[in-house]
Each structure stands twice: as C-alpha cells, then as structure tokens.
C-alpha cells in the first residue's frame, strides 16, 4: 500500500477571499493558478 503522494512538484496557493470551494468563489484566480502549475510541469 502506498502511504504518501508521489508528485513531480507540489504547489500551495492561498486565495484569501475563498473558502473550501475556491473554484467557485475565486474562479479567475483559481484557474490562473492551475494554468501556471500546468505550464511549470510541461
């Protein structure tokens, strides 16, 4: 059984005005962050 997440990179971004549903509460900032993460992996 694997007990930890294996990942090429890990990123943390705090969206100050969002709670648990940051995709819906801060969609522009969330999508911009995800695009930046994807670009850094390719």
Beta strands, then each sheet from edge to edge (+ up, - down):
end
